[in-house]
Amino acid sequence: MTVLQQQANAGAGAVRPDMGFDEQALSRWMRANVDGFSGPMTVSQFRGGQSIPTYQLTTPTASYVLRRKPSGLLLKGAHSVEREAQVQQALGQVGFSVPKIFGLCTDASVIGTPFYVMERVEGRIFWDARFSQVGVEERPRYFDAMNATLASLHRIEPADVGLGDYGKSGNYFARQINRWSRQYLEDEAAGRDANMDLLLRWLPEHIPLGDETRIVHGDFRCDNMIFHPVEPRVVAVLDWELSTLGHPLADFANHAMMYQMPPDIVAGLAGADLASLNIPTQEAYVEAYCERTGRDSIASWEFYIAFNLFRLAAIFHGIKGRVIRGTAASVHAQERARSFPVLAELARKAMERCR
């Protein structure tokens, strides 16, 4: 991600004209449902993020974050703020690093769509996977913090935190390939791509043997975490929109895909001189995760990468469709839409490395 893109994503600003809502109605709901809330309240909109409109709510004594379901025509099951609130509430009870949830509102009549309110966690968000704002000697500790956080999530038994029914168990890859293939095919407005058409035929026939079920985040990237203000420590994991029950190796490969991701699409390390940056190699990063989760190694690694690139391409295809329909939440959605064919090609190349 370029410096200009990082600056454009950072912080909050005025609410976009097409993303406003009845702030007085929200204040009334907050008074009735959020302990300790007291106005007056000002509302601003975070610039980062793509799918779910996210706002900062500021009062003289507190600061909150609101995430609401987008308005307009949505694909079935997409942008479920209800699920985001559920998983964060469950994980927070066992000390996993998530913001505290203050309240969930499923009544669309309050501000137009369902929403939830959570604490605003203070700290740093790194939009650049090279962690260029961190000293060279400190960088390995930040990568280790990410690795340890995801491994700790994958060690949690879903049923132990009340999430045994948060998704289906087993056959994760088959179900995910079917889901994203279906959403890709159904979103006719965004068009078709030859690489994607090839992948949705190839992937179901090459799923590796073996199955596991854990809570998966689905979009575990450095820019979806808040780090401690001065320490190399993750204090909050954000953006649980894609979370479900699934295969932990799919989730880890999606995260480690940063090593193959161009930095102008999402936070990626493709083309970076890892040695001079003092960033662990992909091999060392995979080994550290394996040690933390009791694995000897990860077979079929390139399949997991191909699957995740296909999945991300399908997500970007959906963003392209929302841009065309006028329901995209982020001012950067058009950039994501233009990146869709690049991701589809990267996925096809990863597929070819599997053969």
QUIZI-V708750 format. One record per residue. N is the residue number from 1. RES is the residue in one small letter. SS is DSSP state (a for helix, b for strand, c for the rest). PSI is psi in whole degrees, 0 to 359 (NA if undefined). Layout:
n/res/ss/psi
N/RES/SS/PSI
N/RES/SS/PSI
//
This chain:
n/res/ss/psi
1/m/c/132
2/t/c/164
3/v/a/319
4/l/a/321
5/q/a/320
6/q/a/315
7/q/a/323
8/a/a/330
9/n/a/337
10/a/c/144
11/g/c/187
12/a/b/152
13/g/b/199
14/a/c/146
15/v/c/131
16/r/c/142
17/p/a/326
18/d/a/2
19/m/a/13
20/g/c/170
21/f/c/178
22/d/c/98
23/e/a/330
24/q/a/322
25/a/a/322
26/l/a/318
27/s/a/320
28/r/a/319
29/w/a/319
30/m/a/317
31/r/a/325
32/a/a/339
33/n/a/347
34/v/c/113
35/d/c/132
36/g/c/359
37/f/c/137
38/s/c/129
39/g/c/187
40/p/c/161
41/m/b/137
42/t/b/147
43/v/b/131
44/s/b/166
45/q/b/132
46/f/b/142
47/r/c/329
48/g/c/174
49/g/c/158
50/q/c/319
51/s/c/316
52/i/c/119
53/p/b/130
54/t/b/134
55/y/b/152
56/q/b/129
57/l/b/121
58/t/b/131
59/t/b/172
60/p/c/339
61/t/c/353
62/a/c/165
63/s/b/135
64/y/b/168
65/v/b/133
66/l/b/131
67/r/b/129
68/r/b/151
69/k/c/137
70/p/c/156
71/s/c/172
72/g/c/188
73/l/c/124
74/l/c/149
75/l/c/149
76/k/c/129
77/g/c/356
78/a/c/151
79/h/c/45
80/s/c/98
81/v/a/335
82/e/a/317
83/r/a/322
84/e/a/314
85/a/a/319
86/q/a/312
87/v/a/323
88/q/a/322
89/q/a/317
90/a/a/314
91/l/a/326
92/g/a/330
93/q/c/340
94/v/c/16
95/g/c/9
96/f/c/150
97/s/c/90
98/v/c/155
99/p/c/151
100/k/c/135
101/i/b/125
102/f/b/332
103/g/b/150
104/l/b/134
105/c/b/115
106/t/c/1
107/d/c/105
108/a/c/346
109/s/c/346
110/v/c/302
111/i/c/13
112/g/c/332
113/t/c/161
114/p/c/155
115/f/b/166
116/y/b/159
117/v/b/133
118/m/b/170
119/e/b/153
120/r/c/112
121/v/c/128
122/e/c/140
123/g/c/201
124/r/b/140
125/i/c/128
126/f/c/115
127/w/c/347
128/d/c/118
129/a/c/349
130/r/c/354
131/f/c/51
132/s/c/342
133/q/c/358
134/v/c/143
135/g/c/148
136/v/a/318
137/e/a/335
138/e/a/342
139/r/a/317
140/p/a/330
141/r/a/329
142/y/a/320
143/f/a/321
144/d/a/325
145/a/a/318
146/m/a/313
147/n/a/313
148/a/a/323
149/t/a/314
150/l/a/320
151/a/a/322
152/s/a/324
153/l/a/316
154/h/a/349
155/r/c/352
156/i/c/128
157/e/c/121
158/p/a/317
159/a/a/333
160/d/a/339
161/v/a/19
162/g/c/21
163/l/c/25
164/g/c/336
165/d/c/22
166/y/c/345
167/g/c/179
168/k/c/148
169/s/c/140
170/g/c/157
171/n/c/37
172/y/a/313
173/f/a/316
174/a/a/316
175/r/a/319
176/q/a/318
177/i/a/319
178/n/a/318
179/r/a/309
180/w/a/332
181/s/a/317
182/r/a/315
183/q/a/322
184/y/a/314
185/l/a/326
186/e/a/335
187/d/c/75
188/e/a/332
189/a/a/328
190/a/a/352
191/g/c/181
192/r/c/162
193/d/c/133
194/a/a/321
195/n/a/317
196/m/a/318
197/d/a/322
198/l/a/315
199/l/a/318
200/l/a/344
201/r/a/324
202/w/a/317
203/l/a/314
204/p/a/337
205/e/a/356
206/h/a/27
207/i/c/128
208/p/c/155
209/l/c/158
210/g/c/144
211/d/c/142
212/e/c/157
213/t/c/124
214/r/b/174
215/i/b/127
216/v/b/138
217/h/c/314
218/g/c/343
219/d/c/48
220/f/c/96
221/r/c/162
222/c/a/329
223/d/a/3
224/n/a/23
225/m/b/152
226/i/b/125
227/f/b/153
228/h/c/147
229/p/c/329
230/v/c/346
231/e/c/155
232/p/c/69
233/r/c/133
234/v/b/122
235/v/b/346
236/a/b/134
237/v/b/129
238/l/c/175
239/d/c/74
240/w/c/22
241/e/c/324
242/l/c/9
243/s/c/151
244/t/b/190
245/l/b/132
246/g/b/191
247/h/c/123
248/p/a/331
249/l/a/331
250/a/a/318
251/d/a/316
252/f/a/318
253/a/a/324
254/n/a/321
255/h/a/311
256/a/a/350
257/m/a/346
258/m/a/331
259/y/a/339
260/q/a/3
261/m/c/127
262/p/c/135
263/p/c/347
264/d/c/1
265/i/c/294
266/v/c/178
267/a/c/109
268/g/c/165
269/l/c/6
270/a/c/129
271/g/c/355
272/a/c/147
273/d/c/92
274/l/a/324
275/a/a/313
276/s/a/332
277/l/a/349
278/n/c/45
279/i/c/135
280/p/c/146
281/t/c/163
282/q/a/319
283/e/a/316
284/a/a/323
285/y/a/317
286/v/a/318
287/e/a/319
288/a/a/318
289/y/a/317
290/c/a/317
291/e/a/320
292/r/a/336
293/t/a/11
294/g/c/34
295/r/c/150
296/d/c/322
297/s/c/180
298/i/c/107
299/a/c/162
300/s/c/33
301/w/a/316
302/e/a/331
303/f/a/315
304/y/a/322
305/i/a/315
306/a/a/317
307/f/a/313
308/n/a/325
309/l/a/320
310/f/a/314
311/r/a/315
312/l/a/322
313/a/a/320
314/a/a/323
315/i/a/315
316/f/a/328
317/h/a/320
318/g/a/322
319/i/a/318
320/k/a/317
321/g/a/321
322/r/a/325
323/v/a/314
324/i/a/322
325/r/a/349
326/g/c/22
327/t/c/8
328/a/c/134
329/a/c/331
330/s/c/145
331/v/c/347
332/h/c/8
333/a/a/326
334/q/a/325
335/e/a/318
336/r/a/317
337/a/a/320
338/r/a/336
339/s/a/349
340/f/a/307
341/p/a/332
342/v/a/315
343/l/a/320
344/a/a/322
345/e/a/319
346/l/a/321
347/a/a/318
348/r/a/321
349/k/a/321
350/a/a/322
351/m/a/318
352/e/a/330
353/r/a/340
354/c/a/337
355/r/c/NA
//
